């Protein structure tokens, strides 16, 4: 069974290259950014998401479902 509380499954984590300027500039060094706080926070180590008390699962929007 895979870990459910990872950076890939967190509602607040997004690939850094999708972050607003200037945060996306760090995408080469920091692959993930946390958007939970007021300011996006590029993650030095994405394993911090495991065990984060503010971790929440992704919420899928109906427009993202297949066939929509």
C-alpha positions, 0 to 999 in steps of 0.5 A: 500500500502506498503512502497516502500523505505524500506531496503528490496527494496533498491538496496544497502541493503543486509542481513549482513550475506552475507557481506564480512568478517569481516562485516558478524560477525555483522549479529546477531546484525545488520541484514542489511548492506548498500553497497552504500559507499566504505566500507560496513556499517552495519545498526543499524536501517534499518528504515534509508533507508526510506527517504534516498536520495541515495535509489534506487530500486533493479535491477533484473538480468535476471539470477534471473528471474523464469525459467532461 
